Amino acid sequence: MQFELQVGQNPLAMEISAVVCPCLEGKGLPPGLTNLTAGYELPELSWILSTGEFRGRKGERVLLHTGGRTTALRMLLVGLGKPEKLGIDALRDAIADAMRGMRDIGCTRVAFLLPSREVELHLQDTIAAYVEATHLGLYSFTRYKTGLVESPEDVPTHSDPVLCELHMLAADVDDAGGAEAVRKALELGEAMARAANISKDICNEPSNVMTPRELTKECLAVIGGGDDFVVEVLDETDIRRKRMNLVWAVAKGSKEAPRVVLVSYRGNRDDSRFWGIVGKGVTFDSGGLSLKPSTGMFQMKRDLTGAGVVVGLLDAMRRLRPKINVAGLIVAAENMPDALAFKPGDIYASMSGKTVEIFSTDAEGRMLVADSLTYLQQKLEMHGIITIATLTDAALSAVGPRITPVLGTDRRLVRAIVDAGARCGERFWEMPFEEAYMPRVKSHFADIKTDSPKPPALIAGAMFLREFVNDGTPWLHLDIAGTAASDAVEGTISRGATGVAVRSLLRFLLEDPLAENR
């Protein structure tokens, strides 16, 4: 899809499907639109405004047909709500909803007016938000819908939107720093949205397609090679030879072989350290011998969401080429109840040497991430590490489906990810590391055990992972079990995988949260 920012052009004189006009509550038409409509006879618009039928309230939309009086075929008035309550995330949601409406009536060329200057939003952030909102709002996973395409192979990897052309129109771009700043804003918005949609595609695929080996292929296809990337793929033989016994314990109950993929992006060759991002990639989680209930098990194809986030971030690194070093690690396996499957009560020595007692085979994710943390830290020097996983059902119980719990050993990193999330319309909430709960992770027969029989399971899961992070290494953990998928379509959220945390983590990394200490 083509994006273009145009200055000083009247969209009503353009050969386009529709003009989308964001309006503030109680303010009538934006001054810019009033000027653009001067000289055109638009009785429907006059009537809507004079009767008060459209007031600009949040979520309000009115579609008007111009009846051939303008070259543009339609106008869509979009309510943004009260000016004092409008933020970039509310604008993003409003535009995403509007774009779905445009797609549903077959529009292929759309022009957007940027919000009125009465709104105190930075123009660069606004431009990036428009691009994000368009891609996220138009996302749908339809590759297996017969009749829409000839075969699933005909659908591009990142689920391209239907609209093919989008114009954003502004009176000037002075406060955006000129054309170069606008270009960067467009580039950032596109990279963030594409990264999130790639993550969604991976997580929406059925598990009979998205196996550990296929997930590895997707990751390698996304980065596409290049001098800035170093790739290492471990197969089952490598995993066993390196004594990644926790990974092998989870994987050996399935016919699908596990994979560990480490991709190092070096954007700053003057620095030897990396930001490590470790994503759990359980391509299907039956619970193993501690079998999950059948209700909801079909959702367990999305237990690879952490890995999907990492793949999306790597795509953004390839597109933006930022001057930072990022190491993305995905650990992929199935958790199945075969005769070879690991069992409750088993004890395994991890790659780090710590012994782990299996309390429940449905706590497999932390085992995969634990050995991956050890491997990552042996291979590379770290600035800090982020683990992201659908780790515990307790995450949903704790804060619901719209908030992601964050736990970490460095308050600066926690604050930085919370702030980055707020700018992306994603909510993160810090949970406490209460050392009094540590005995619930300890085992009577080994060093630690895979989960605690009592609450707080959310904190216990993170405490288990902390045991595998080197002392002094800043670390934070995102438990996305509650936010990885949605049954609703609302704003930038589409049905199915949400692409949670991809955009927030990208902002977090680009803004270099530990720069003051380097």
N, C-alpha and C positions, 0 to 999 in steps of 0.2 A: 504494500500500500504506500502511496506517495503522499508525503507531508510537505507543505510549503507555507511559509509565513509571508503574507503580502501586505504592503503598506499603502494606505490611501486609496485602495480600490473599492468601488461600490459593489458588494456581492449581488445586489439585485439586478445588476447589469451583466452578470456572468451567466454562462450557459451551464447551470448546475441544477441538481435535483432539489436542493433545499438550503436555506440559510437558517442556522441555529443561533438564536439570540438569548443569551443568559440575562435575566432581569432580576433586580433586587425587589424585595417586598416593599410596597408602598412608595416606590420611586417612579412608577410608570415605565415608559420605554427608556433605555439608556440614551444619553445625549447623542452618542455616535449613531445609533439607529434612527433617532429622530431626524438627524441630518440626512441620512441615507435615503429615507423614505420621502423626503421633500420632493415634490414634483410628480410623485406617483399617486394615482387614485387607488386606495386600498380600503374599500368600505368595510370589509370584514374586520380588518385590524382596528379601524376607528370604532366600530360597534363593540368589539370585545373590550376595548379600553374604556369606552364611555359607560358601559353597563356594569363595570367592575367584575365581570365574569373571570377575568384573569388579574390576579393581584401580585403575582410573583412569589407566592408562598412556596416553601420548600417542598419539592416533589410535584409541583403543579406544572402541567405541560398542555399547551394548546397548539394544534396544527392548523395552519391556514393555507389555503390554496390561492395563489395570486391570480388565477383565471386568465393568464396570458397578458396581464397588465405589466408584468416585469419579465425579464428573461429568465430569472430564477423561478422555478415552478412552485415552490412552497416556502413558507416561513414556519419555524417551530419556536415558540416562546417557551423558555425553560425557567421556572421559578427557582431562585437560589435561597429564598428566605431572607431574614432580617440581616442587614449589612453587618451589624455588630457581632453576629453569630457565624458569619461565613469564614471558614478556613479553607486551606488548600485541599484537605481531604473531602470536605463537603462538596467543593467544586468538582473534584475528581469523580465523585459518585454521581453527581447530577449529569455530568457529561457522558459518563458510561451508560446511564439509563437512556439518555437522549439518543445515543448512537445505536442502541438496540432497537429503539423505535424507528430510526431511519432505515436500518437493515430490514426490518420486518415489512416495510412498505416498498422495498426494492430500490432504495436510493443508492446510487453508486458514486455520485460527486456531491460533496457537502462542503459548505463554507461555514466556519465558526467565527462569530465575533468574540473577541476577548472581553472579559468583564469590564464594567465601567471603572474609571479611575477613582470613583468614590470608594472602591474596595481596596484595602491596603494589602495587596498581595504583590510580591516581587514578580516582575514580568517573566524572568527566566524560569522561576519555579512554576509559574502558571503555564508557560508553553510546554514544559516537560510534563506537567500534569495532564494537559489536553492529549498529548500523544499517548501517555500511559493509559488514560481513561478509554481512549478509542480502542486500543488493542485489547485491553482487559475486558471492556464491556462487550466487545464483539466476539470474544472467544467462545467457541463451542467445540465439543469433541464429537464429531459426527462420522468418523472414518468407517464405522461399521454399520451405518444406516444405508440399507440397500435403496437404490434409486437416486441417491444424491450424488454418488460417484460410481464409476464403473467397477472399481475395486479399491480396497484399503490402500494399496500401493500408490494410487493416484493422488492421495492427500498429502500435502507437504508436512514435514515433521512438526512444525510449530503452529499448525492450525490457522492459516492465514485468514484474516477477516474478509467479509464479502465486499465491503466498500473498497474502492480502488483509488480514490483521490480525496484528499482532505485539504482545504485551504483555511488557514487561520488569518484573520484580518485585524490589523491594529492601525491606529492613527499614526503612531511612530514607535521606534524601538530605542529611543535614547537611553531610557533608564535600564535597559537590558544590556547596555555596554556595546551596542552596535551589532553588526551582522555576525561577527565571529562568536559573540556570546549567544546569540540566537541559534546559530548552527550547533553549538555545543549543547544547548538546552534540548534541541530536537534530537540530537544524537543520544543524550543521556536518557531522555524519556523513552526512546525506541529501544535502547539496550535493556533498560529495566523491565519494560513490558514483555519484550521477547524472552528474556531470561525467565520471568515468571510463567509465561505460557509454555515454554519448553518443559519446565518442571511439571506443569499441569498435564501435558501430553504424556510424559513418562508415568505419572501416577494414575492416570485414567486408563492406561492400557490394561487389558486383562492379564492375569498372571500366566496363562498358557502361552502368551506372546512375550511378555516382559519378564523373561527369566534372568538369572544372574549374568549369563553370557550375553544376552541381548542388551541388558543394561550397560554392560561394558562396551558393546559396540556403539550404543547411543552416545556414551560419554566420549569415545574416541572420535566419532563422527562430528560432534559438536566442536571440539577444539581444532580439528582439521590439521594438526601438525603445526610446524613453524618453529623458528629458532628460539622463541621465548618460552616454549613448553618442553618439559622433560616428562616422559610417561613411563611408568613401570606397572605392569600387570602381573599379579600373582595368581597362578592357577592352583588347583587342589594339591598338586605335588609340591609347589613352592610353599604353600601354606603349611603343609605338614613338615617340610624340611626346616622351616623357620620356627617351628614349635609354636605356631599360633593355634594352640590346642583348644582355646575357647571358640574360635571361629570354626574349627573342624568339628567340634562337638555338636554345634548347632546344625551344621550342613550335612553331616553324614547320615542323617535319617531321610534324605531326599535323593532322588536320582539326578537332580539338577546340581551340577558342580558349583562350588562357591568361587567367587572372585574378589580380589582386593586390587583396587586401582588407585594409584597415587599419581596425580598430575601436578607438577610444579610449574607455576608461571613466575618468571623472573622479569619484572618490569623495572627493577632498580638494581643494577649490577654493582652498585657501590655498597650494597648491604647484603650480608650473608644470611640474615634471618628472614623467616617467613611467618605470615599468618596462616595457621593451620585450621582448615574447616573439615570436620569429620562428619559424614552423613551415614546414618543407618539405612541399609538397603535390603530389608527383608521382602523379597518379591512376593511371597505369600506366607502368612503366619497362621498355621492351624492351631497353634499353641503347643504343638508336639504331643507328647504323652499326657501332659496336663491340658487336655483338649479344651479348646474354647467352646462355649455353647453355640449351637447352630445359628441362633438369632444374631444377625449382624456379622457373621463370619465372612460374608461376601465382601465386606468392606476391607478385609485384610489384604487385599491386593495393594492397598495404599500404605502398607507398612514399610514401603521403600521411600516415603516422602523425603526423609532427610537426605538420601542420596540424590533424589530429584532436585533438591535445592542446590546441592553442590554442582550438579551438571549445569543448571541454569546460571550459577555464578561464574563458572568457567567460560560459558558462552559470552557473558558480559566482559570478562577479561579479554577475550579474543577480539571483541568489537571495540572496546574503549582503549585498550592498551595502557592502563594507568601505570604510574611510576611507583608501584608497590610490588611486593613479593607475596604470592598467595599459593599455598599448597592445598589442593582439594583432594580428599581421600574418600572414596566410597567403598563400603564393605557390603558385598551382595551375597545372599544365601536364601534358601527356603528353610522353613521350620516345619518338618513333617514327622508323623508318627510311624515311621518304618521300623522294622525289626532291629535296625542298626542305630536307632535314635538314642540320644542321651536320655538319662532317666533321673527323676527326683532322687536325691541322695548320693548321686555320683559326685566325685571330686576330681577336678582337673587342675593341672598346673598351667597357669597363664604364660604368655610369652615373657612377661616381666619376672616370672618366677613365683609370684604370689599364687597361693592355692585357693580355689573357689569351689564351694559346695553348692550343688544345684538344689535349690529349694523347690522351684517350679520351673518346668521347661518352657513356660510361657513368658519367662523373663529373659528371653534369648537376646534381645536387642543390646542390653548392656554388656553381654559377653562379647558380641561382635565388636562393639565400639571400644571395649577395654583393650583387646589385643591390637586393634587399629591404632589406638593412642600410643601404645608402646612402640609399634613399628614406625609411626610417624616421627616420634621423638628420637629414635635411633638413627633415622635417615637424615633429618634436617634440624637445624637450629631454629628455635621458635621465638617470635615476638610474643605470641599468645596463641591460644587454641580455643576454638568454638566447636562444641559438639551440638548436633541438631538431630533429633530423633523423635519418632512417635513412641515414646518410652513407656508411659504409664497411663492407664485409664484415670488415675487420680488427678491428672492434669485437667481433664474435663470436669470432674467433680469439684475441683478447687475453684476454678475461675470461669467455667462455662466455655461455650464454643467460639467466642469472639476475642478472647484474651489468651496470650501465650505466656506461661510462667517462665521466668528467667532465674537461674541460680548461678552464682559465680564466686570466685575467690578474689576478684578485683572490682571494687565499687565503681571505679572510673569506667571500666568496660560495661558494667551493668547500666550505668547512667547513659553511656553513649548509645547502647542499643535501644534503650527506651526512647531516647530523643530521636534517633533515626527512625524508629517505628512511627512515632507521632507525625513525622514529616511525610510518611508514606501511607498514612491512614491505617496503620496496624498497631494494635495495642499490646504492649509487653508489660508484665507486672513482676517485680522482684519478690521472690520467696526467700524465706530465711534459711540459712545453714545453721541449724541448732545442734551444737556438738552433743547435747544430751541424747540425741537420737542415734548417735553413731553405734552404740552397742547393738542396735537392731540390724546392722549390716554385718556385724561380727558373727563368726561361726564357732561352734564348740569343737568342731572336728577339722576345720581348715582355717585359713586366714580370714576369709570373708565368705558371705553367701549371696546368692543372686537376688533375693528379695526378702522383705520383711513381712511376717504374717500379720502385722498390725499397721495401722496408719502411723505416721504419714508416709505412704508409699511414694509420693512424688519426691519428697526430700530424700528418702532412703535410696531411690534410684540414682539421683544425682550424687549422693555420697559414695555410692559404689564406684561411679565413674571417676570421682576425684581421687580415689586410691591409685589410679593409673596415670595421673598427671604429675610430672616431675615437680618437686618442691621449688617454689620461686617462679614457676611459669604461670603468667596470668591466664585464667581459664573461665569461660562461661558456658552454660548449657541452656539450650532452648528445648523444652518439652512440648512438641507440637501435636500431641495425640488428640487434643480437643479441637484444634484449629486447622488441621490438614485438609478437611473436606467439609462440604456444605450441601444441604438438600435444597437450599433456597437460592434464588437469583435476585441479587440486590446490589445496586451500585457496581463496584468493580468486582464483586464476588459472583462467580458463575457456579452452576450446579456441578458437583463432583469435586475434584481436586481444586484447592484454592490458590496454590502457588505461594502459600504463606511464608513469610520471612525472607524470600529471595530479594525483593527490592530493598527491604530494610537492612539486610546484611550488606548489600552492595553499597548503600549510602554509608553505612558504618565503616566499611573498609576504605572507601574513597576519602572519607573525612579524617582518616588516620588518627584513631583515638589516643594513641600513645606518643604522638609526634613530639610533644613537649619534653619527653624523656630520652629522645634519641640523640 
